[in-house]
Amino acid sequence: MKGKATSIDIAHLAGVSQATVSRALRGSPLVNEETRRRIQAAVEQLNYKVDKNASNLRRMYSGTLALLLFEDPTADESHINPFFLSMLGSITRACAQQGYDLLISFQQFSRDWHADFADSKKADGIILLGYGDYLAYRDKLEKLVAQGTCFVRWGAVLPDQPGVSIGCDNFHGGYAIAEHLLERGCRRIAFLGDASSHYPEFFERYRGYVDALQQAGIMVDPDLQENAESTERSGYEAMYTLITRGVGFDAVFAASDLIAIGALRALSVHGLRVPQDVALAGFDDIAMASFVNPPLTTVLQDTRQAGEVLVDSLLKLIRAEPVESAILPAKLIVRRSSLRG
């Protein structure tokens, strides 16, 4: 064959249409595996090289997805909650499997991040990741919807939310933690975390905790709840405040592992042993949770599945296919921090 091979040549050799070749080369799930293998064999035989820029111009796609992270205060100044580091890895893998590049950036409330990527055609769609104040950025989600931007968000699935959200079953995760602590004989279970509509993930975990207490016939004591953001420092301060108020408790459910790790330090400073004096549990199952002393009981959010579902949902939106918000299961992980007696 003279000259550079084209997708028409690939189609002829593989015995398929040019449209099928195009779909296969961009990783479309509409192409079955047998056809995909035949096309790949033709690509290799003809030494065909995909002109990604030309292909993208024809389709008016960039072939790139944008991942925007909320900045979090962290001890190492990375500004990334450790939970989202594993999520970042799974999203990157899922993009690669679909033939997409991934552009990563921080979300900053000081500028219009909601317009930067889609309007400039840097990305075909946006994944929003982070536990920011929901009420503070909800209006920006509404603007994304109004301008027709394809986006999905990791967070609580709410009845009146703008756009599509993929989230963990925070309610049943919170219920499972509280039920476990009750089964260990705990009756005065403190909750550390912002239990309000500003942080709907934490609020759902709190609601699960409340439901478990009520199912056990235990009245919810508002003095046992102390607000905290998802940092070790905030967890330490919330635990310190609860201890110095003189409120009696025999267990602590922290709304995140980072809060729990901070609480663990505050308990130690005040001479309270975990789990002998106080049972302790967190949420997220970050890598550090199994290495603190004692190892932390927590709730696992499957970040691998989450990354795949986020990318798959976004690509469906880009292809104008129907997609709905989804709640992924949470799994209780029991470790020594909660095993009293």
Rosetta silent file (secondary structure, phi, psi, omega in degrees, C-alpha in Angstrom):
SEQUENCE: MKGKATSIDIAHLAGVSQATVSRALRGSPLVNEETRRRIQAAVEQLNYKVDKNASNLRRMYSGTLALLLFEDPTADESHINPFFLSMLGSITRACAQQGYDLLISFQQFSRDWHADFADSKKADGIILLGYGDYLAYRDKLEKLVAQGTCFVRWGAVLPDQPGVSIGCDNFHGGYAIAEHLLERGCRRIAFLGDASSHYPEFFERYRGYVDALQQAGIMVDPDLQENAESTERSGYEAMYTLITRGVGFDAVFAASDLIAIGALRALSVHGLRVPQDVALAGFDDIAMASFVNPPLTTVLQDTRQAGEVLVDSLLKLIRAEPVESAILPAKLIVRRSSLRG
SCORE:     score description
SCORE:     0.000 S_00000001
   1 L     0.000  130.163  178.418    0.000    0.000    0.000 S_00000001
   2 L   -89.349  147.237  177.666    1.309    3.422   -1.024 S_00000001
   3 L    77.375 -178.819 -177.048    0.984    6.413    1.283 S_00000001
   4 L   -79.321  133.828  178.825   -0.301    6.625    4.821 S_00000001
   5 L   -65.119  147.196  179.687   -3.020    4.177    5.853 S_00000001
   6 L  -119.442  172.712  177.651   -6.432    5.666    6.663 S_00000001
   7 H   -65.655  -25.209  175.959   -9.420    4.555    8.710 S_00000001
   8 H   -66.059  -40.655  177.209  -11.078    3.582    5.403 S_00000001
   9 H   -62.761  -41.885  178.680   -8.213    1.118    4.786 S_00000001
  10 H   -61.440  -45.339 -179.049   -8.678   -0.270    8.322 S_00000001
  11 H   -60.833  -43.356 -179.769  -12.413   -0.685    7.744 S_00000001
  12 H   -63.234  -45.923 -178.038  -11.856   -2.518    4.442 S_00000001
  13 H   -67.422  -37.520 -177.988   -9.279   -4.902    5.916 S_00000001
  14 H   -84.588  -11.272  179.636  -11.340   -5.598    9.068 S_00000001
  15 L    73.232   35.311  179.940  -14.602   -5.971    7.128 S_00000001
  16 L  -133.437  176.532  178.065  -16.447   -3.275    9.051 S_00000001
  17 L   -80.768  161.196  177.307  -17.707    0.258    8.459 S_00000001
  18 H   -63.961  -34.892  178.632  -15.532    3.337    8.894 S_00000001
  19 H   -62.641  -38.267  178.416  -17.866    4.482   11.686 S_00000001
  20 H   -66.250  -38.301  176.625  -17.208    1.230   13.566 S_00000001
  21 H   -61.462  -45.233 -179.593  -13.464    1.786   13.216 S_00000001
  22 H   -61.316  -42.964  179.351  -13.831    5.292   14.631 S_00000001
  23 H   -64.264  -42.227 -179.063  -15.862    4.031   17.576 S_00000001
  24 H   -64.905  -40.027 -176.793  -13.354    1.265   18.312 S_00000001
  25 H   -70.327  -23.561  176.808  -10.364    3.616   18.164 S_00000001
  26 L   -99.753   11.530  172.516  -11.893    5.962   20.718 S_00000001
  27 L    78.065   24.329 -178.507  -12.775    3.080   23.056 S_00000001
  28 L   -65.255  135.190  177.170  -16.544    3.115   22.620 S_00000001
  29 L   -71.630   -6.080  179.475  -18.333    0.340   24.563 S_00000001
  30 L   -74.035  -13.176  179.898  -20.706   -0.023   21.563 S_00000001
  31 L   -96.264  125.202 -178.768  -18.064   -2.132   19.785 S_00000001
  32 L   -73.580  164.742 -172.634  -17.966   -5.801   20.817 S_00000001
  33 H   -64.699  -39.243 -179.109  -14.689   -7.494   21.736 S_00000001
  34 H   -62.987  -45.183  178.402  -14.437   -9.694   18.626 S_00000001
  35 H   -65.245  -39.920  179.441  -14.846   -6.705   16.306 S_00000001
  36 H   -60.885  -41.988  179.599  -12.441   -4.663   18.409 S_00000001
  37 H   -65.025  -39.345  179.388   -9.764   -7.391   18.107 S_00000001
  38 H   -64.282  -41.579  179.092  -10.255   -7.573   14.318 S_00000001
  39 H   -67.358  -40.143  179.070   -9.848   -3.824   13.999 S_00000001
  40 H   -63.743  -38.797  177.975   -6.778   -3.838   16.234 S_00000001
  41 H   -63.781  -39.717  177.597   -5.190   -6.542   14.101 S_00000001
  42 H   -66.436  -39.833  177.363   -5.801   -4.440   10.977 S_00000001
  43 H   -58.173  -46.546 -178.629   -4.335   -1.380   12.703 S_00000001
  44 H   -68.258  -39.596 -179.267   -1.151   -3.306   13.524 S_00000001
  45 H   -63.700  -38.841 -177.880   -0.890   -4.876   10.044 S_00000001
  46 L   -92.213    0.357 -178.710   -1.164   -1.482    8.325 S_00000001
  47 L    53.085   45.749 -176.571    0.976    0.290   10.947 S_00000001
  48 L   -78.220  135.121  177.115   -1.834    2.830   11.325 S_00000001
  49 L  -115.530  126.934 -179.606   -1.241    5.837   13.588 S_00000001
  50 L   -74.090  125.542  171.828   -4.207    7.716   15.017 S_00000001
  51 L   -86.555   91.189 -172.985   -4.086   11.448   14.335 S_00000001
  52 H   -61.725  -40.349 -177.689   -5.668   12.381   17.641 S_00000001
  53 H   -65.647  -42.371  179.617   -5.837   16.116   16.933 S_00000001
  54 H   -66.420  -42.403  178.989   -7.541   15.659   13.570 S_00000001
  55 H   -60.752  -43.696 -178.948   -9.963   13.130   14.984 S_00000001
  56 H   -65.749  -36.591  179.150  -10.855   15.431   17.850 S_00000001
  57 H   -65.650  -39.899  178.802  -11.420   18.367   15.499 S_00000001
  58 H   -63.667  -40.586 -176.618  -13.842   16.325   13.395 S_00000001
  59 H   -87.503   -7.824 -175.162  -15.798   15.245   16.456 S_00000001
  60 L    61.103   29.508  176.754  -15.459   18.635   18.204 S_00000001
  61 L  -113.860  152.000  176.817  -14.162   16.742   21.236 S_00000001
  62 L   -90.621  -17.705 -174.452  -10.942   17.357   23.130 S_00000001
  63 L    70.477   19.597 -176.856  -10.537   13.707   24.188 S_00000001
  64 E  -131.497  140.342  170.497   -9.889   15.046   27.697 S_00000001
  65 E  -109.899  148.290  178.125  -11.842   15.002   30.948 S_00000001
  66 E  -105.964  132.348  174.313  -11.231   17.522   33.728 S_00000001
  67 E  -111.197  115.494 -178.125  -10.995   16.492   37.372 S_00000001
  68 E  -109.429  123.346 -177.983  -11.487   19.454   39.708 S_00000001
  69 E  -105.486  139.751  168.893  -10.589   19.011   43.373 S_00000001
  70 E   -73.933  137.628  174.870  -11.626   21.164   46.287 S_00000001
  71 L   -73.113  130.633  176.774   -8.631   22.403   48.232 S_00000001
  72 L  -116.491  142.860  173.264   -8.526   20.943   51.756 S_00000001
  73 L   -68.798  124.212 -178.681   -6.307   22.108   54.625 S_00000001
  74 L  -133.206  154.961 -178.735   -3.720   19.370   55.157 S_00000001
  75 L   -65.467  -31.490 -176.929   -0.681   18.905   57.380 S_00000001
  76 L   -95.728    7.612  178.193    1.603   18.244   54.394 S_00000001
  77 L    63.216   18.869  175.002    0.287   21.225   52.355 S_00000001
  78 L   -75.405  -24.126 -178.805   -0.842   18.911   49.558 S_00000001
  79 L    63.600   19.894  177.404   -4.364   20.326   49.974 S_00000001
  80 L  -122.472  121.088  174.027   -5.764   16.915   48.992 S_00000001
  81 L   -56.885  129.433 -177.963   -7.741   14.822   51.456 S_00000001
  82 H   -53.482  -30.052  178.026   -5.961   11.417   51.564 S_00000001
  83 H   -58.401  -37.322 -175.698   -9.259    9.700   50.767 S_00000001
  84 H   -80.633  -10.873  175.596   -9.276   11.387   47.368 S_00000001
  85 H   -65.356  -43.183  178.187   -5.739   10.264   46.500 S_00000001
  86 H   -70.385  -34.889  175.607   -6.957    6.701   45.967 S_00000001
  87 H   -62.571  -40.198  178.717  -10.012    8.044   44.122 S_00000001
  88 H   -59.101  -43.534  178.677   -7.655   10.026   41.885 S_00000001
  89 H   -62.580  -42.337 -177.804   -5.797    6.841   40.961 S_00000001
  90 H   -70.272  -35.713  177.108   -8.984    4.961   40.070 S_00000001
  91 H   -66.544  -41.816  178.564  -10.313    7.848   37.963 S_00000001
  92 H   -60.458  -45.039  178.103   -7.010    8.057   36.089 S_00000001
  93 H   -62.744  -43.573 -178.386   -7.107    4.321   35.320 S_00000001
  94 H   -63.521  -38.786  176.581  -10.730    4.477   34.218 S_00000001
  95 H   -63.171  -44.667 -179.768   -9.960    7.378   31.849 S_00000001
  96 H   -61.048  -40.587  179.136   -7.022    5.498   30.344 S_00000001
  97 H   -64.404  -26.928  179.667   -9.197    2.435   29.757 S_00000001
  98 L   -95.694    2.765  178.249  -11.678    4.605   27.852 S_00000001
  99 L    78.051   25.411 -179.618   -8.967    6.313   25.805 S_00000001
 100 L  -112.163  146.112  169.349   -9.282    9.706   27.505 S_00000001
 101 E   -84.148  159.914 -179.626   -6.659   12.030   28.947 S_00000001
 102 E  -125.203  124.771  176.881   -7.248   13.524   32.403 S_00000001
 103 E  -105.246  123.440 -173.999   -6.632   17.164   33.308 S_00000001
 104 E  -112.741  134.789  179.159   -6.389   17.761   37.073 S_00000001
 105 E  -151.964  158.367  173.581   -6.815   21.098   38.813 S_00000001
 106 E   -82.608  146.677  170.260   -7.852   22.574   42.152 S_00000001
 107 E   -89.568  130.048  177.624  -11.205   24.301   42.556 S_00000001
 108 L  -124.686  125.481 -176.726  -10.838   27.761   44.004 S_00000001
 109 L   -67.903  -12.945 -177.508  -13.901   29.700   45.104 S_00000001
 110 L   -77.355   -8.500  179.015  -12.133   32.979   44.234 S_00000001
 111 L  -138.978  172.122 -175.067  -12.644   32.416   40.498 S_00000001
 112 L   -86.244   73.138  179.186  -15.211   30.976   38.128 S_00000001
 113 H   -62.903  -25.451 -177.624  -13.978   27.394   37.979 S_00000001
 114 H   -65.844  -18.316 -178.085  -17.435   26.357   36.767 S_00000001
 115 H  -109.189  -19.935 -169.062  -16.766   28.057   33.404 S_00000001
 116 H   -58.274  -43.321 -167.838  -13.023   27.664   32.891 S_00000001
 117 H   -89.813  -50.995 -177.660  -12.844   24.179   31.395 S_00000001
 118 H   -67.666  -41.799 -177.485  -15.973   23.549   29.363 S_00000001
 119 H   -66.651  -32.960 -178.949  -16.160   27.063   27.891 S_00000001
 120 L   -88.691    1.036  179.607  -12.528   27.022   26.787 S_00000001
 121 L    63.389   22.706  175.187  -12.936   23.518   25.304 S_00000001
 122 L   -69.284  -28.143 -175.791  -10.091   22.213   27.438 S_00000001
 123 L  -143.644  151.633  178.071  -12.279   19.272   28.431 S_00000001
 124 L   -80.956  -21.191 -179.301  -15.369   17.457   27.188 S_00000001
 125 E  -166.188  169.157 -172.589  -16.711   17.094   30.715 S_00000001
 126 E  -127.908  136.370  168.568  -15.918   17.652   34.378 S_00000001
 127 E  -107.479  125.510  179.195  -15.648   15.439   37.449 S_00000001
 128 E  -102.727  127.497 -173.444  -16.029   17.359   40.710 S_00000001
 129 E  -132.689  125.873  174.860  -14.310   15.806   43.703 S_00000001
 130 L   145.526  162.851 -176.872  -14.219   17.018   47.285 S_00000001
 131 L  -105.911   48.322  178.005  -16.104   17.708   50.494 S_00000001
 132 L   -70.414  173.643  176.900  -16.570   21.448   50.154 S_00000001
 133 L   -67.889  110.567 -173.887  -19.456   23.390   51.680 S_00000001
 134 H   -59.441  -42.748 -177.983  -22.347   22.252   49.484 S_00000001
 135 H   -67.594  -24.872 -179.227  -24.454   25.367   50.035 S_00000001
 136 H   -76.611  -27.667 -177.772  -21.488   27.568   49.079 S_00000001
 137 H  -114.583    3.854 -178.342  -21.007   26.011   45.639 S_00000001
 138 H   -59.397  -39.101 -178.579  -24.542   24.854   44.773 S_00000001
 139 H   -64.216  -30.171  177.893  -25.197   27.963   42.652 S_00000001
 140 H   -72.367  -33.020  173.992  -22.138   27.144   40.538 S_00000001
 141 H   -64.077  -39.462  178.476  -23.531   23.661   39.914 S_00000001
 142 H   -63.864  -35.512  177.542  -26.747   25.293   38.732 S_00000001
 143 H   -68.215  -37.071  176.413  -24.724   27.455   36.316 S_00000001
 144 H   -60.607  -43.881  178.597  -23.042   24.341   34.923 S_00000001
 145 H   -62.357  -45.553 -176.714  -26.480   22.843   34.275 S_00000001
 146 H   -61.911  -35.097 -177.834  -27.746   26.085   32.689 S_00000001
 147 L   -92.019    5.767  174.227  -24.830   26.300   30.247 S_00000001
 148 L    76.464   20.907  179.636  -25.153   22.632   29.247 S_00000001
 149 L   -73.875  135.910  174.632  -21.834   21.480   30.681 S_00000001
 150 L   -80.810  120.290  178.230  -21.424   17.720   31.119 S_00000001
 151 E  -152.885  152.353  170.664  -20.382   17.057   34.718 S_00000001
 152 E  -131.327  152.161 -176.089  -20.698   14.518   37.507 S_00000001
 153 E  -126.181  136.811  170.223  -20.000   15.096   41.190 S_00000001
 154 E   -85.856  119.298 -179.296  -18.781   12.765   43.930 S_00000001
 155 L   168.725 -173.322 -178.519  -20.977   13.489   46.918 S_00000001
 156 L   -62.565  140.014  175.470  -24.312   12.963   48.594 S_00000001
 157 L   -89.110  112.566 -173.951  -27.215   12.123   46.289 S_00000001
 158 L  -114.840  149.192 -174.800  -29.870   14.728   47.114 S_00000001
 159 L   -63.889  -30.554 -176.042  -33.450   15.017   45.801 S_00000001
 160 L  -113.235   22.890 -173.705  -33.109   18.594   44.496 S_00000001
 161 L   -72.880  148.723  171.177  -29.464   18.574   43.456 S_00000001
 162 L   -78.378  130.505  174.639  -28.260   20.160   40.203 S_00000001
 163 L    78.931 -163.361 -175.302  -26.817   17.565   37.833 S_00000001
 164 E  -104.263  133.897  176.100  -25.657   14.001   38.459 S_00000001
 165 E  -123.205  142.674  170.498  -24.023   12.799   41.674 S_00000001
 166 E  -117.338  128.220 -176.412  -22.335    9.516   42.506 S_00000001
 167 E  -147.421  170.358  176.852  -21.951    8.880   46.215 S_00000001
 168 E   -84.458  157.718  175.705  -21.476    6.389   49.000 S_00000001
 169 L   -78.459   76.421 -175.119  -24.369    5.066   51.086 S_00000001
 170 H   -63.032  -37.563 -178.898  -23.485    7.405   53.930 S_00000001
 171 H   -60.914  -52.991 -178.032  -26.705    6.779   55.847 S_00000001
 172 H   -71.405  -26.770  172.921  -26.276    3.009   56.103 S_00000001
 173 H   -64.908  -44.733  176.795  -22.546    3.434   56.714 S_00000001
 174 H   -64.647  -38.889  177.920  -23.311    5.664   59.690 S_00000001
 175 H   -62.750  -43.490 -177.813  -25.982    3.256   60.868 S_00000001
 176 H   -62.567  -41.304  178.085  -23.548    0.321   60.658 S_00000001
 177 H   -62.423  -50.670 -178.229  -20.919    2.113   62.780 S_00000001
 178 H   -62.559  -41.357  178.952  -23.430    3.093   65.477 S_00000001
 179 H   -62.040  -41.611  178.313  -24.993   -0.386   65.493 S_00000001
 180 H   -61.719  -44.826 -179.460  -21.548   -1.951   65.887 S_00000001
 181 H   -65.384  -37.485  176.653  -20.693    0.328   68.827 S_00000001
 182 H   -64.077  -40.117  178.695  -24.040   -0.471   70.463 S_00000001
 183 H   -65.140  -25.020  177.345  -23.346   -4.187   70.061 S_00000001
 184 L   -85.264    6.744  176.390  -20.039   -3.652   71.910 S_00000001
 185 L    92.569    4.575  179.838  -22.016   -2.329   74.874 S_00000001
 186 L   -76.717  141.581  179.764  -21.556    1.414   74.232 S_00000001
 187 L  -129.096  -22.928  178.105  -24.454    3.649   75.201 S_00000001
 188 L  -112.688   85.712 -173.133  -23.030    7.190   75.237 S_00000001
 189 E  -102.215  116.260  178.062  -21.757    7.539   71.667 S_00000001
 190 E   -82.631  151.835  176.237  -20.402   10.945   70.652 S_00000001
 191 E  -122.550  124.263  178.252  -20.502   12.142   67.039 S_00000001
 192 E  -110.172  114.665 -179.490  -17.745   14.395   65.657 S_00000001
 193 L   155.968  152.978 -179.583  -18.598   16.113   62.383 S_00000001
 194 L   -72.100  107.821 -178.138  -20.682   18.913   60.909 S_00000001
 195 L   -97.472   70.284 -179.366  -24.244   17.546   61.012 S_00000001
 196 L  -148.608  172.103 -179.090  -25.890   20.118   58.743 S_00000001
 197 L   -68.926  -10.882  175.536  -26.952   20.677   55.133 S_00000001
 198 L   -67.074  -32.664 -179.014  -23.612   22.432   54.504 S_00000001
 199 L  -128.191   77.599 -172.100  -21.904   19.007   54.572 S_00000001
 200 H   -61.466  -27.141  176.945  -24.556   16.531   53.383 S_00000001
 201 H   -63.985  -49.365  178.310  -22.168   13.528   53.446 S_00000001
 202 H   -62.762  -39.471 -178.040  -21.495   14.043   57.149 S_00000001
 203 H   -63.034  -39.578  177.994  -25.172   14.816   57.769 S_00000001
 204 H   -66.123  -36.972  177.093  -26.236   11.502   56.227 S_00000001
 205 H   -65.766  -38.693  177.013  -23.722    9.666   58.430 S_00000001
 206 H   -65.081  -42.663  179.273  -25.146   11.502   61.415 S_00000001
 207 H   -61.764  -38.311  176.157  -28.696   10.572   60.400 S_00000001
 208 H   -64.312  -41.275  176.786  -27.675    6.904   60.232 S_00000001
 209 H   -61.307  -45.397  179.531  -26.129    7.189   63.697 S_00000001
 210 H   -62.602  -43.749 -178.753  -29.307    8.800   65.070 S_00000001
 211 H   -62.550  -40.560  179.370  -31.515    6.119   63.533 S_00000001
 212 H   -64.630  -41.938  177.935  -29.435    3.313   65.063 S_00000001
 213 H   -62.272  -45.148 -178.643  -29.632    4.918   68.520 S_00000001
 214 H   -65.844  -37.351  176.649  -33.375    5.380   68.243 S_00000001
 215 H   -62.623  -28.919  179.111  -33.847    1.799   67.056 S_00000001
 216 L   -88.732    3.046  179.217  -32.015    0.726   70.229 S_00000001
 217 L    77.080   23.061 -178.967  -34.303    2.870   72.375 S_00000001
 218 L  -106.216  127.892  178.362  -31.577    5.403   73.224 S_00000001
 219 L   -71.234  139.676  178.889  -32.373    9.113   73.249 S_00000001
 220 L   -79.505  123.288  179.566  -30.050   11.272   71.161 S_00000001
 221 L   -96.816  112.194 -179.232  -28.141   13.708   73.383 S_00000001
 222 H   -61.733  -20.995  177.781  -27.273   16.895   71.435 S_00000001
 223 H   -69.731  -13.125 -179.281  -24.412   17.531   73.863 S_00000001
 224 H   -93.141    4.683  176.920  -22.647   14.502   72.356 S_00000001
 225 E  -109.868  130.158  179.553  -22.362   16.085   68.903 S_00000001
 226 E  -133.242  128.108 -178.583  -19.463   18.432   68.119 S_00000001
 227 L   -63.753  144.364  175.676  -18.829   20.032   64.703 S_00000001
 228 L  -159.071  142.801  170.667  -15.602   19.155   62.881 S_00000001
 229 L   -89.446  172.522 -173.229  -14.225   19.422   59.354 S_00000001
 230 L   -85.553   67.359  173.498  -12.312   16.565   57.769 S_00000001
 231 L  -139.637  157.038  176.296   -8.840   17.290   59.173 S_00000001
 232 H   -61.903  -41.108 -178.804   -6.782   15.849   62.038 S_00000001
 233 H   -61.806  -44.525  179.748   -6.578   19.298   63.638 S_00000001
 234 H   -65.320  -38.152  177.115  -10.338   19.774   63.562 S_00000001
 235 H   -64.537  -40.575  177.891  -10.850   16.289   65.017 S_00000001
 236 H   -62.155  -46.741 -176.926   -8.395   17.029   67.821 S_00000001
 237 H   -66.989  -39.123  178.904  -10.086   20.315   68.663 S_00000001
 238 H   -65.707  -41.378  179.277  -13.594   18.832   68.594 S_00000001
 239 H   -67.530  -41.647  178.331  -12.537   15.968   70.850 S_00000001
 240 H   -59.230  -44.486  179.818  -10.717   18.352   73.186 S_00000001
 241 H   -61.725  -43.913 -179.036  -13.843   20.524   73.433 S_00000001
 242 H   -63.666  -42.109 -179.489  -16.064   17.547   74.234 S_00000001
 243 H   -65.571  -46.547 -175.638  -13.679   16.292   76.930 S_00000001
 244 H   -71.941  -18.741  174.445  -13.239   19.681   78.606 S_00000001
 245 L   -74.005  -13.773  178.948  -17.010   20.239   78.671 S_00000001
 246 L    77.282   21.652  178.330  -17.207   17.268   81.004 S_00000001
 247 L   -80.610  126.419 -179.550  -19.740   15.380   78.885 S_00000001
 248 L   -76.379  135.245  177.326  -19.633   11.667   79.666 S_00000001
 249 L  -152.739  153.196  178.156  -19.180    9.282   76.726 S_00000001
 250 L  -120.041   -0.053  178.040  -17.964    5.735   76.166 S_00000001
 251 E  -156.009  156.552  177.921  -17.557    5.801   72.361 S_00000001
 252 E  -133.528  126.547  171.068  -16.813    8.234   69.540 S_00000001
 253 E  -108.134  109.972  178.103  -18.033    8.041   65.948 S_00000001
 254 E   -93.067  137.791 -174.409  -15.984   10.463   63.840 S_00000001
 255 L   -69.580  -10.934  173.139  -17.473   11.453   60.474 S_00000001
 256 L  -149.927  162.208  178.405  -14.125   10.798   58.732 S_00000001
 257 H   -64.194  -36.741  179.441  -10.904    8.924   59.466 S_00000001
 258 H   -62.633  -42.089  175.966   -8.945   12.182   59.629 S_00000001
 259 H   -61.958  -42.197 -179.299  -11.286   13.462   62.350 S_00000001
 260 H   -63.362  -39.156 -179.743  -10.941   10.118   64.162 S_00000001
 261 H   -67.016  -39.028  174.477   -7.137   10.263   64.043 S_00000001
 262 H   -65.038  -40.705  178.416   -7.184   13.753   65.529 S_00000001
 263 H   -63.870  -37.460  178.580   -9.640   12.579   68.196 S_00000001
 264 H   -58.918  -41.925  178.327   -7.357    9.653   69.013 S_00000001
 265 H   -64.684  -43.253 -179.577   -4.543   12.077   69.793 S_00000001
 266 H   -65.245  -39.530  178.016   -6.775   14.224   72.032 S_00000001
 267 H   -62.637  -42.568  179.931   -7.991   11.166   73.941 S_00000001
 268 H   -63.204  -42.495  179.486   -4.390   10.065   74.503 S_00000001
 269 H   -59.646  -33.614 -178.981   -3.376   13.535   75.771 S_00000001
 270 L   -93.554   12.393  174.471   -6.167   13.343   78.345 S_00000001
 271 L    74.609   19.171  177.964   -5.171    9.854   79.493 S_00000001
 272 L   -98.180  125.666 -175.678   -8.136    8.049   77.912 S_00000001
 273 L   -90.715  142.165  175.354   -7.264    4.691   76.379 S_00000001
 274 L  -113.950  123.193    7.523   -8.726    3.384   73.109 S_00000001
 275 L   -99.406    3.508 -171.956  -10.573    1.036   73.163 S_00000001
 276 L   -57.600  -45.211 -179.754  -10.397    0.232   76.902 S_00000001
 277 L   -94.974  -38.793 -177.273  -11.909    3.545   78.058 S_00000001
 278 L  -138.741  124.623  172.781  -13.420    4.841   74.819 S_00000001
 279 E   -78.422  146.248 -174.745  -14.308    2.938   71.635 S_00000001
 280 E  -137.345  137.960  176.646  -13.474    4.873   68.461 S_00000001
 281 E  -142.857  151.101  177.918  -14.581    4.596   64.821 S_00000001
 282 L  -121.504 -153.317 -179.303  -14.110    6.686   61.683 S_00000001
 283 L  -158.623  133.364  175.398  -15.305    6.688   58.073 S_00000001
 284 E   124.927  -36.332 -174.001  -13.540    6.360   54.656 S_00000001
 285 L    57.517   54.960  172.392  -10.884    3.661   55.340 S_00000001
 286 L   -69.348  163.790 -175.413   -7.936    5.777   54.206 S_00000001
 287 H   -56.920  -37.686 -176.900   -4.570    3.984   54.125 S_00000001
 288 H   -65.229  -22.399 -173.780   -3.517    5.501   57.450 S_00000001
 289 H   -60.431  -33.929 -178.178   -6.529    3.977   59.260 S_00000001
 290 H   -87.085   -4.468 -176.441   -4.983    0.524   59.492 S_00000001
 291 L  -109.908  -12.149  175.138   -1.576    1.838   60.676 S_00000001
 292 L   -71.150  165.756 -178.551   -2.540    4.041   63.631 S_00000001
 293 L  -119.617  113.263   -0.358   -2.379    2.489   67.110 S_00000001
 294 L   -78.370  157.978  176.843   -4.853    0.963   67.673 S_00000001
 295 L   -56.005  144.978 -166.394   -5.948    0.285   64.087 S_00000001
 296 L   -93.785  125.553  167.680   -9.137    2.166   63.312 S_00000001
 297 E   -67.270  137.950 -172.574  -12.605    0.700   62.843 S_00000001
 298 E  -159.185 -174.573  175.319  -14.123    2.504   59.872 S_00000001
 299 E  -119.558  127.394 -179.205  -16.373    2.304   56.815 S_00000001
 300 E   -83.943  126.122  166.262  -14.889    1.402   53.443 S_00000001
 301 E  -103.152  124.318 -175.144  -15.882    3.429   50.400 S_00000001
 302 L   -75.237   94.965 -175.559  -14.871    1.475   47.282 S_00000001
 303 H   -70.067  -29.317  177.964  -12.780    4.080   45.467 S_00000001
 304 H   -64.401  -49.434  177.968  -12.030    1.777   42.531 S_00000001
 305 H   -63.067  -40.391 -179.041  -15.709    1.271   41.789 S_00000001
 306 H   -60.160  -44.708  179.417  -16.377    4.949   42.429 S_00000001
 307 H   -61.979  -42.534  179.691  -13.782    6.052   39.870 S_00000001
 308 H   -64.138  -42.938 -178.070  -15.159    3.693   37.223 S_00000001
 309 H   -68.929  -39.731  177.910  -18.759    4.800   37.793 S_00000001
 310 H   -59.917  -48.854 -178.403  -17.824    8.504   37.743 S_00000001
 311 H   -66.936  -45.016 -179.619  -15.983    8.206   34.424 S_00000001
 312 H   -60.995  -42.063 -179.881  -18.606    5.919   32.864 S_00000001
 313 H   -65.265  -41.399  179.855  -21.433    8.268   33.909 S_00000001
 314 H   -64.987  -41.788  179.452  -19.629   11.321   32.539 S_00000001
 315 H   -65.320  -33.554  175.262  -18.949    9.643   29.184 S_00000001
 316 H   -64.399  -41.553  177.049  -22.631    8.733   28.928 S_00000001
 317 H   -61.661  -42.430 -179.965  -23.520   12.390   29.466 S_00000001
 318 H   -62.676  -36.504  178.916  -21.023   13.417   26.780 S_00000001
 319 L   -85.036    6.483 -179.360  -22.628   10.902   24.379 S_00000001
 320 L    60.610   33.882  175.387  -26.081   12.235   25.316 S_00000001
 321 L   -95.536  153.571 -179.942  -27.065    8.862   26.777 S_00000001
 322 L   -65.809  139.025  178.394  -29.393    8.595   29.795 S_00000001
 323 L  -150.396  142.232 -179.815  -27.634    8.518   33.168 S_00000001
 324 L  -123.118  158.332  173.662  -28.885    8.778   36.746 S_00000001
 325 L   -62.143  153.605 -176.043  -27.306    9.547   40.089 S_00000001
 326 E  -141.866  145.367  175.622  -26.164    6.446   41.982 S_00000001
 327 E  -111.559  121.807 -178.385  -25.448    5.436   45.563 S_00000001
 328 E   -93.549  148.374 -176.410  -22.641    2.894   46.013 S_00000001
 329 L   -67.982  151.494  175.732  -22.578    0.460   48.969 S_00000001
 330 E  -112.515  149.210 -176.128  -20.515    1.076   52.113 S_00000001
 331 E  -128.912  126.489  177.358  -18.814   -1.701   54.087 S_00000001
 332 E   -69.963  129.566  176.467  -18.054   -1.781   57.818 S_00000001
 333 E  -116.903  111.205 -176.221  -14.394   -2.599   58.572 S_00000001
 334 L   -93.542  125.113  175.313  -13.907   -3.660   62.220 S_00000001
 335 L  -130.121 -173.964 -167.504  -10.491   -3.145   63.792 S_00000001
 336 H   -67.781  -22.479 -173.650   -9.162   -2.953   67.340 S_00000001
 337 H   -62.916  -18.759 -178.248  -10.130    0.684   68.085 S_00000001
 338 H  -112.513    0.855 -172.001  -13.745   -0.313   68.769 S_00000001
 339 L   -92.151   81.910  177.980  -13.291   -3.747   70.363 S_00000001
 340 L   -80.094  151.121  173.502  -13.973   -3.100   74.027 S_00000001
 341 L    81.246    0.000    0.000  -14.017   -5.900   76.576 S_00000001
